[in-house]
Amino acid sequence: MNANTRKRGGLLATMFIVMRKEWRDFFRDRRTFFLSLLVAPLLYPVIFLGIGKLSEMRAETQLEKNLDVPVVGMEHAPNLVKYLASYGIDARPAPADIEARIRAQQEDIALAIDADFAADWYAGRPAKVDIITDTTRRNTDVMVARVNKVLESYGAGVGAMRLLVRGINPGIVTPLHVGTRDMATAEARNSQFMAVLLPMILTIFAFIGGAHLAMDTTAGERERQSLEPLLATPVPRTALVGGKMLAAAMLGMASMLLILVSFKLSATLASGMAKQMDVSFLAMGKLLLTLLPLVLIGTALITALAAGAKSMKEAQSHIMWLMMLPMLPAYGLMAYPLKDTALWQYAVPFLSQNQMIQKITRGEIASAGQWGVYLASSLALAALLWALAVWRYKQEKLAISG
């Protein structure tokens, strides 16, 4: 065994000694230990099942139950009112201030039947019906779509009857019959409602999962004045930083593993479309492989930031903007969706994780090139941040507290 091999073996052994020391110190505060490890896995099922339940409640309320809709001028179109009732839309006379009530959210939707509706109807002219709503309120979009679809159905049916009475085939006014062939996989359709939320939640938890331990082993020890004696030992700074980061990364990975277990259990217990998401052990393994580099990136970045903080409170002040980083791709993709085929996307931090997680939950297979670019760029960034943390540890002012 040559000197370089012995040196590398000694470096790794030192890293594991530092890691065990940090875990032992962290485990002494059992309340903090279990909060750091278990809060996210316990919180995730609440979020997942809660969103699923709210989606079901919305569907039951706005799609299945009868709608009570105020109608202005309902006496002008009694047949239309009866048709609406046959589809679960019950009309009632609208108050005089219906528009003000819509703006004040006292009513969600209303109809206004034009005073000349009957005259235009019998003359064969288009009879006017207005849907009164506030389009900026998302809670009404399902109701508006439901009412609009019924009105269009009524208009199309009456128009076809008028043509038949005149001996004209109604199909002559429909030169095109447009259909849609949905090429999405069953897993992709069933994971649509979590397409934005799931990558965001997983990336946030992976990125800051080991944050408390990473901050405590640097800024916390500096504040307690226990870091200076550790820096005075002959332990190489590379091994010291590596051991501390490895301890924090292990905490993040343990928390991430528990989150994925809770994700699998939540999807199994969920009802509706969420129950049909791809939560196989293979998919969970791919998610774990996808999130591992992000745990390393987050741990390295937080360690470097904590090395520049004089107290635990100062180090914790970084958490707010750090939590925003994983959210940026989700918000950006909502405003400007991208195809996930370009390789450059898999080299961009957070965007790459977002695209990979969506592929996995949609039941799609990432190409070898996409996996290669993703893993190489992510691990390279983690190594660069680790080098930055080592450089910060080599600065003498790190040993000065206060």
Secondary structure, 3 states (H helix, E strand, C coil): CCHHHHHHHHHHHHHHHHHHHHHHHHHHCHHHHHHHHHHHHHHHHHHHHHHHHHHHHHHHHHHHCCEEEEEECHHHCHHHHHHHHHCCEEEEECCCCHHHHHHCCCCCCEEEECCCHHHHHHCCCCCCEEEECCCCCHHHHHHHHHHHHHHHHHHHHHHHHHHHHCCCCHHHHCCCCCCCCCCCCHHHHHCHHHCCHHHHHHHHHHHHCCHHHHHHHHHHHHHCCCHHHHHCCCCCHHHHHHHHHHHHHHHHHHHHHHHHHHHHHHHHHCCHHHHHCCCCHHHHHHHHHHHHHHHHHHHHHHHHHHHCCCCHHHHHCCHHHHHHCCHHHHHHHHHCCCCCCCHHHHHCCCHHHHHHHHHHHCCCCCCHHHHHHHHHHHHHHHHHHHHHHHHHHCCHHHHCCC
